[in-house]
Amino acid sequence: MTDAEVNDAIALKYRTGAPWMDLPEWFGSWKGAHNRLRKWAAVGTWAAAAAGAGTDVFE
């Protein structure tokens, strides 16, 4: 799964409120998207993206 596909899966999950396991099959493994989100959050990727966009996504 590419980074863009993972971003799309994460966006869909949070936009719809659906459980990870209910992501459409065409995203591939829901575990892959979930694990990548956890990894990116742990290393500060989301905070850096928010800072670069001039917003706080955690508000």
N, C-alpha and C positions, 0 to 999 in steps of 0.2 A: 504494500500500500504506500503510495507516495505521500509526501507531506501535505500536498493539496487535497488529496482524498481524505486524509485524516482530519484536516481542518473542516472539510465539508461534513464529515460524519459527526464531529464534535458540535458544529453549529446546528445541525439537524437535531441532535440529541437534546441540546439545551433550548432550542427554539420550540420544540414540540413537547418537551418534558417526558419523552418516552424513555423507558428503561434501556440500558445499553443492549440488552439481549434482543430488543425489538428493532434494532437498526436494520434497514433493508439489506438483503443478502448481497446486493451488488456493491456494497461497501467492503465486502470481505469479512474477515473475522472481527466481530465486535470487541473481542479481547485485545486485538492488535491496536485498535483505536483507543481503547481505554488505557492500555499500558503506555502508549505514546503520550497521552494526555498527562498521566501521572508522572512520567519521566520529564516532560517539558515543564510541568509545574514545579518539580523538585529542583530543577536547575535554573529556574527563574525566567524561562522563555516567555511565559505569559506576562509577567510583570514588565519585562523589557519591551515587549510589543505594545503594551498599554502606555508605557512612558514615551515610546517613539510616536505613538498616535496622539499624545497629549491628553490622554484620558485615563481614568482609573476604572478598569473593567470590573473591579471588585466592589464598587459602590452600589 
